[in-house]
Amino acid sequence: MTALDASHLDISDMKIKGARGLTLRGALDLSTATRFTEAVEFAVWGTQGAFVIDLTDVSFIDSSGLHALLRARAVLARENRSLALLCPPGAARRVLDLAGTLDTFAHYSTREALGAALVPIDD
């Protein structure tokens, strides 16, 4: 991965079993963490229940990205809401595990497992 690759992050809206969330593709690092944080705050506004972040296609996370994920969890916790990560084995899961933060999040390896754990919300 080059420095140029590390600065790219695509963020898109997602929905699974009534829970809203974001799908990330690329690198969650110093150059993208602020944009991610803003996207989370905007996406959470006006929603209820669990919020999901799909890290399946995240190729790189640095300490700034890890901090942004923990901040997203804190923002939701203030509203008594949970943050669920779709985080199969790969780069993102490895970083969260090595940092000792994986178990800080409700995390699921597959979309099916995540969907089974969610309580549907009528919108």
N, C-alpha and C positions, 0 to 999 in steps of 0.2 A: 504494500500500500504506500502510495506517495503522499506527500503533504497536500497535493492538489486533490487527490481522492478523498482524503480525510475531511475535507470541508463540505462535502455534499450530503444533504439529508432531505429526502422527500417525506412529507407528512401529509397523510390523507385521512379523512373521516372514515370511521367504520361503525358497524352496528352488529351485535351478536346477541340473539335471544332478548332483544329489548334494551340491552346495555349499550350505551354509546361509548365511543373511544376513538383512538388514533392508531393508524398503522404507520410505522416508521421504516424507511429503507435508506441505508447508507450508514453514515458515521454520526454518532452522538458525541460530540466533542466540544472543545472550547469555542470553536467558531460557529457551532450550531445549537448549543445548549440554550442560549437566550431565546432563539426563535422557537425552540421546542417548548420552553416554559410558557411563552406567550400563547402558543397554540393550545396548550393544555388549559390555561386559564380561560381562554375564549371558548373552548369546546365544553368545558365543565359548566360554564354559566348557563343557567336556565334548564339544566338537566337534573335528574335525581337518580338515586341508586348507585350501584357499582359503576365504575369507570374502567375501561379496558385499554391497555397499551400493548400493541402487537409488536414484539421485538424480533420476530422471525427473520426478517431480512436486514437486521442491523449487523453490520460487518465490523464495527469498532466502537468501543466506548472508552472514554478516558475519565479522569476524576471529575471533570466538569459535567460530563454527561451523567455520571453516577449521582452527583449532587443534584442535578436537575430531576432525575427520577425520584430521589428522596424528597425533594421539594414538592413534586406533584403528589406524592403520598401524603405529605403534611397538609397541603391545600385541601385535599379531599377529607382528611381526618378531622379538620376543623368543622366540617359539615356532617360529621358522623357517617361518612361514606367510605367505601373501600376502593382500593385500586388493585386490579387484577392484571397480571402480566401474562401474555402469551409468549413463552420463552422456551422454545425447544433447545435441545443440546446444540451448542454452537458458540460463536464468539461472544454474544451478549451474556449468555448464561454462564460461561466460563469466567468472565470479568466479575459478574455479580457474586459468583461462588467464591472466587479468590479474594474478593474484598470483604467477604463475610456478611454480605447484605442480602443474599438470595432469599433467605428465610424471613427477611423483614417484609417481604411482599407475598401476597397470595399469588403463586405462580403455577402455570400449567404448561405441560409439554405439547399438548395438542389442542386444536380448536374444539374438538369433540369433548374433551375433558373440561375445558373452560365452559363450554355451553351447558354441560350437565351440572356444573357447580353454580351457575347463575340462577337467580330467582327472577322470572319474567316480570317486567314492568309494563303496564299499559301506557301508551303515549297518545 
